[in-house]
Amino acid sequence: MNAIGETLALDWGHGELCLRLITAVVAAGVVGWERERQDKPAGLRTHMMVSLGSAAFMVMVLHLIASTDAQAKVSLDPLRVLQGIVGGVGFLGAGCIIRSRGSVEGITTASSVWVSAAIGSAAGLGFYWIVIMTAVLSLSILGVMNVLKHLLEK
C-alpha cells in the first residue's frame, strides 16, 4: 500500500492519533520557541495552537472519510480541508503584519505561523518526515538568518 493509502486506511488506534497531534504541537513548538525568544507577537503558544488545529482538522477529515460509505466519499476531499487551512491561517498571519512609519514588520512571524499550519497538516496526515524536516529547516532559517542579520548590522 502506498503512503496515501496507509494514511487513509485508518487502521491505527488512539496511540497513532495522539502521536500525530503531539508531533504537531512539539514540532511547531520548536518554531514558536524561536519566535518567542525574539519577542515576536506570535510566539510559542500561537504556533503550537495553529499546528494542533491544523493536525486536528486533517485527522478529522481522514476519520470522516473512513467512516462514510463510498457514495459520500466523493464529496469528502482532504485537499479542500488543506486549502481552507492555508487560506484561514493566511488571514491569521496577516494580523501579525504591522505597517509603521514607512516600514513593514511581522512578515517573518506571519510566515512562521503559516509554516506551523503546514507542520500540523503534515502531522495530521502522518507524514512525519515532512514534519521533522519542515521544523528543522524553519528553525534553521529563523536562527541562522537572525545571526547573519545581526552580523551584517555590525
GIRARA-V11254 format. One record per residue. N is the residue number from 1. RES is the residue in three letters. BURIAL is I if it has 24 or more other ideal C-beta (glycine too) atoms within 12 Angstrom, else O. Layout:
N	RES	BURIAL
N	RES	BURIAL
This chain:
1	MET	O
2	ASN	O
3	ALA	O
4	ILE	O
5	GLY	O
6	GLU	O
7	THR	I
8	LEU	I
9	ALA	O
10	LEU	I
11	ASP	O
12	TRP	O
13	GLY	O
14	HIS	O
15	GLY	O
16	GLU	I
17	LEU	O
18	CYS	O
19	LEU	O
20	ARG	I
21	LEU	I
22	ILE	I
23	THR	I
24	ALA	I
25	VAL	I
26	VAL	I
27	ALA	I
28	ALA	I
29	GLY	I
30	VAL	I
31	VAL	I
32	GLY	I
33	TRP	I
34	GLU	I
35	ARG	I
36	GLU	O
37	ARG	O
38	GLN	I
39	ASP	O
40	LYS	I
41	PRO	I
42	ALA	I
43	GLY	I
44	LEU	I
45	ARG	O
46	THR	I
47	HIS	I
48	MET	I
49	MET	I
50	VAL	I
51	SER	I
52	LEU	I
53	GLY	I
54	SER	I
55	ALA	I
56	ALA	I
57	PHE	I
58	MET	I
59	VAL	I
60	MET	I
61	VAL	I
62	LEU	I
63	HIS	I
64	LEU	O
65	ILE	I
66	ALA	O
67	SER	O
68	THR	O
69	ASP	O
70	ALA	O
71	GLN	O
72	ALA	O
73	LYS	O
74	VAL	O
75	SER	O
76	LEU	O
77	ASP	O
78	PRO	I
79	LEU	O
80	ARG	O
81	VAL	I
82	LEU	I
83	GLN	O
84	GLY	O
85	ILE	I
86	VAL	I
87	GLY	O
88	GLY	O
89	VAL	I
90	GLY	O
91	PHE	O
92	LEU	I
93	GLY	I
94	ALA	O
95	GLY	O
96	CYS	I
97	ILE	I
98	ILE	O
99	ARG	O
100	SER	O
101	ARG	O
102	GLY	O
103	SER	O
104	VAL	O
105	GLU	O
106	GLY	I
107	ILE	O
108	THR	I
109	THR	I
110	ALA	I
111	SER	I
112	SER	I
113	VAL	I
114	TRP	I
115	VAL	I
116	SER	I
117	ALA	I
118	ALA	I
119	ILE	I
120	GLY	I
121	SER	I
122	ALA	I
123	ALA	I
124	GLY	I
125	LEU	I
126	GLY	I
127	PHE	I
128	TYR	I
129	TRP	O
130	ILE	I
131	VAL	I
132	ILE	O
133	MET	O
134	THR	I
135	ALA	I
136	VAL	O
137	LEU	O
138	SER	I
139	LEU	I
140	SER	O
141	ILE	O
142	LEU	I
143	GLY	O
144	VAL	O
145	MET	O
146	ASN	O
147	VAL	O
148	LEU	O
149	LYS	O
150	HIS	O
151	LEU	O
152	LEU	O
153	GLU	O
154	LYS	O
